[in-house]
Amino acid sequence: MILTAVAGAAAACAPHDASPPADTPAPPVSPTSGAPSRVTSPTSADWRRLARHVDGTLARPGSATYDTVRLTQNPRYDGARPLAVLSVAGARDVATAFSFAQDHGLRVAIRSGGHSYPGWSAGDGALVIDVRPLHRVSLSGTTATIGAGASLVQVYDGLGTHGRGIAGGSCPTVGIAGLTQGGGVGVLTRAHGLTCDSVAAMRVVLADGTVVTASADHEPELFWALRGGGGGHLGVVTSFTFRTFAAPTITRAYVAWPFSAAEHVVPSWLRTVPRADPRLWATLKLLGGRTHPSGPALFMSATWTGPASGMDAALQPLLSSVPAPTTDSRSTASYLDTMLTYAGCSTIPVPECHTGPGGALDRGAFAATSHIITVPDVDMSALLDRVDAAQGSGLKEAGISIDALGGKVDDIGAGDTAFGHRGALTTVQYTATYDSGPATTATSYVRRFRTAMKPSWGSGAYVNYADSSLKHYQQAYFGANAGRLAQARMSYDPHGFFTQPQDY
Ligand SMILES: Cc1cc2nc3c(=O)[nH]c(=O)nc-3n(C[C@H](O)[C@H](O)[C@H](O)COP(=O)(O)OP(=O)(O)OC[C@H]3O[C@@H](n4cnc5c(N)ncnc54)[C@H](O)[C@@H]3O)c2cc1C
């Protein structure tokens, strides 16, 4: 999540890494079930036949919508040229696309919100299966059924207007499908757990075209893996069933300090906030770059779901142990209004809260990578050196965001879902936004930051902030759950139909 330094409100979601569209051509896919022995590239007549056999829309190069629907959220991947983009109407279209791909040895790329950091859903040279048309949000009592193509703002609007909620990320255009499968952290994570912790079931199309329900009672190993293992490796989720909670009234705090206070604030924040009352969540940011001409900014954005008067007490252990802040503002609002504010859409109608045609939001180029902190130690000189390096770098905004975990996240066992970091203190994101052109400077900035912090923070990483350059990524993302994920992969995709990099 990217909260810029503008008074705690969210503006323009951003971050990502430098390698070329990661979908560089891989060997043609071997036919898995019932596919002809000789794989032939599809002819125009084959593509027309596919278009006739689906209820959704197939966009091919040259078609009216191709140059719009092929784009993902990060302009750095605009060079990707999918063979076609199939905007599906349902699970049957997904199965039809699978058998077409297998008949013709094509790779598929799966897309929901299009926010994959390494650009894996851009689908260069692949058949993109885009589930965004499946964005219906419906409620039956306290149970929500959410189409896998729903964006977070569509989810918050669909639930919040009925007094219900789930805990998810801040960025309005992030897809519920990618976010949930990687775990899902956000401003209510400590109070309500990861996004995937509220999932009761998923409908999934497997590589062989069968459509299954994954839940505690059905395909439990698939259900386990799709809660924290990340998307793109086991099947296409077409819908989620969520247990929702009563939408809380939320108090937000924006607290800023002079940058010179960082030496005190960062260590104290790590010792206090991740172990605070679960109703408190916070992110601590140290950001520099062109948007901070007078020097890097140091600020915290926090949310509290208890009675507004109780927030001071929850923040006391931190605020009593650091220099006085220069800014300390509070505001209280409903769940929906709070999530729309974090999304940067408090004054934008929800139907326009997106980056596509008719949308009011802009896409932003970025580079990012991550860390997971498990001990409250920090090498402040390395950290400050890297934040300072953003000044004069030419980057728009760059630095570090430290987001609290703990709370309800730790009510679930480390092996109960594939999410690899129960018990950790925080997720960390190193981000760098830039205007245009190559991502080289931004990418080397974020990767050098992670490298500089590895001596004190180790090598853990968050799969939803995927970094294609990570070595030993299985351990970094999934820790002790990596082996079981590899088994799930063998069971649910034995022929390796899904070829997304960083396979487990
Ligand atoms: C600006 C921004 C803000 C973010 N904020 C947060 C945040 O607050 N909290 C957080 O936890 N994460 C956050 N993220 C990270 C985000 O959760 C991941 O990038 C996530 O994978 C994006 O999902 P998507 O559906 O939008 O992207 P996509 O690129 O469409 O998909 C991401 C991955 O999931 C796979 N996938 C997509 N749809 C399906 C499906 N239906 N079935 C199976 N696999 C599928 C894709 O193949 C791809 O590998 C943010 C990312 C960005 C770019």
The ligand as a Tripos MOL2 file, in Angstrom:
@<TRIPOS>MOLECULE
LIG
   53    58     1     0     0
SMALL
NO_CHARGES

@<TRIPOS>ATOM
      1 C1         -0.6720    0.2440   -5.9780 C.3       1 LIG1
      2 C2         -0.6760   -1.0430   -5.2200 C.ar      1 LIG1
      3 C3         -1.1460   -1.0700   -3.9260 C.ar      1 LIG1
      4 C4         -1.1580   -2.2650   -3.2340 C.ar      1 LIG1
      5 N1         -1.6590   -2.2910   -1.9580 N.ar      1 LIG1
      6 C5         -1.6730   -3.4770   -1.2910 C.ar      1 LIG1
      7 C6         -2.1980   -3.5510    0.0280 C.ar      1 LIG1
      8 O1         -2.6500   -2.5540    0.5870 O.2       1 LIG1
      9 N2         -2.1750   -4.7490    0.6680 N.ar      1 LIG1
     10 C7         -1.6660   -5.8940    0.0690 C.ar      1 LIG1
     11 O2         -1.6830   -6.9590    0.6830 O.2       1 LIG1
     12 N3         -1.1780   -5.8520   -1.2000 N.ar      1 LIG1
     13 C8         -1.1660   -4.6760   -1.8580 C.ar      1 LIG1
     14 N4         -0.6530   -4.6320   -3.1120 N.ar      1 LIG1
     15 C9         -0.0950   -5.8510   -3.6990 C.3       1 LIG1
     16 C10        -1.2090   -6.6340   -4.3700 C.3       1 LIG1
     17 O3         -1.9350   -7.3000   -3.3800 O.3       1 LIG1
     18 C11        -0.6040   -7.6500   -5.3180 C.3       1 LIG1
     19 O4          0.1180   -6.9840   -6.3190 O.3       1 LIG1
     20 C12        -1.6930   -8.5080   -5.9190 C.3       1 LIG1
     21 O5         -1.1200   -9.6790   -6.4350 O.3       1 LIG1
     22 C13        -2.4290   -7.7400   -6.9950 C.3       1 LIG1
     23 O6         -3.5650   -8.4670   -7.4040 O.3       1 LIG1
     24 P1         -4.3350   -7.9880   -8.7100 P.3       1 LIG1
     25 O7         -5.4490   -8.9280   -8.8830 O.co2     1 LIG1
     26 O8         -4.6260   -6.5510   -8.6320 O.co2     1 LIG1
     27 O9         -3.2180   -8.1170   -9.8240 O.3       1 LIG1
     28 P2         -3.0450   -9.1080  -11.0710 P.3       1 LIG1
     29 O10        -1.8160   -8.6340  -11.7190 O.co2     1 LIG1
     30 O11        -4.2680   -9.1850  -11.8830 O.co2     1 LIG1
     31 O12        -2.8140  -10.5250  -10.3680 O.3       1 LIG1
     32 C14        -1.8120  -10.7050   -9.4100 C.3       1 LIG1
     33 C15        -1.4240  -12.1820   -9.4010 C.3       1 LIG1
     34 O13        -2.5600  -12.9920   -9.0900 O.3       1 LIG1
     35 C16        -2.8770  -13.8690  -10.1790 C.3       1 LIG1
     36 N5         -4.3320  -13.8360  -10.3440 N.ar      1 LIG1
     37 C17        -5.0880  -12.7400  -10.6410 C.ar      1 LIG1
     38 N6         -6.3910  -13.0940  -10.7140 N.ar      1 LIG1
     39 C18        -6.4450  -14.4310  -10.4320 C.ar      1 LIG1
     40 C19        -7.5110  -15.3650  -10.3450 C.ar      1 LIG1
     41 N7         -8.7670  -14.9990  -10.5520 N.pl3     1 LIG1
     42 N8         -7.2040  -16.6650  -10.0650 N.ar      1 LIG1
     43 C20        -5.9080  -17.0420   -9.8550 C.ar      1 LIG1
     44 N9         -4.8520  -16.1900   -9.9270 N.ar      1 LIG1
     45 C21        -5.1240  -14.9050  -10.2040 C.ar      1 LIG1
     46 C22        -2.1310  -13.3270  -11.3900 C.3       1 LIG1
     47 O14        -1.7730  -14.3270  -12.2690 O.3       1 LIG1
     48 C23        -0.9260  -12.6630  -10.7540 C.3       1 LIG1
     49 O15         0.0630  -13.5900  -10.5160 O.3       1 LIG1
     50 C24        -0.6580   -3.4480   -3.8410 C.ar      1 LIG1
     51 C25        -0.2120   -3.4250   -5.1600 C.ar      1 LIG1
     52 C26        -0.2010   -2.2250   -5.8370 C.ar      1 LIG1
     53 C27         0.3030   -2.2120   -7.2510 C.3       1 LIG1
@<TRIPOS>BOND
     1     1     2 1
     2     2     3 ar
     3     2    52 ar
     4     3     4 ar
     5     4     5 ar
     6     4    50 ar
     7     5     6 ar
     8     6     7 ar
     9     6    13 1
    10     7     8 2
    11     7     9 ar
    12     9    10 ar
    13    10    11 2
    14    10    12 ar
    15    12    13 ar
    16    13    14 ar
    17    14    15 1
    18    14    50 ar
    19    15    16 1
    20    16    17 1
    21    16    18 1
    22    18    19 1
    23    18    20 1
    24    20    21 1
    25    20    22 1
    26    22    23 1
    27    23    24 1
    28    24    25 2
    29    24    26 1
    30    24    27 1
    31    27    28 1
    32    28    29 2
    33    28    30 1
    34    28    31 1
    35    31    32 1
    36    32    33 1
    37    33    34 1
    38    33    48 1
    39    34    35 1
    40    35    36 1
    41    35    46 1
    42    36    37 ar
    43    36    45 ar
    44    37    38 ar
    45    38    39 ar
    46    39    40 ar
    47    39    45 ar
    48    40    41 1
    49    40    42 ar
    50    42    43 ar
    51    43    44 ar
    52    44    45 ar
    53    46    47 1
    54    46    48 1
    55    48    49 1
    56    50    51 ar
    57    51    52 ar
    58    52    53 1
@<TRIPOS>SUBSTRUCTURE
     1 LIG1         1 GROUP 0 **** ****
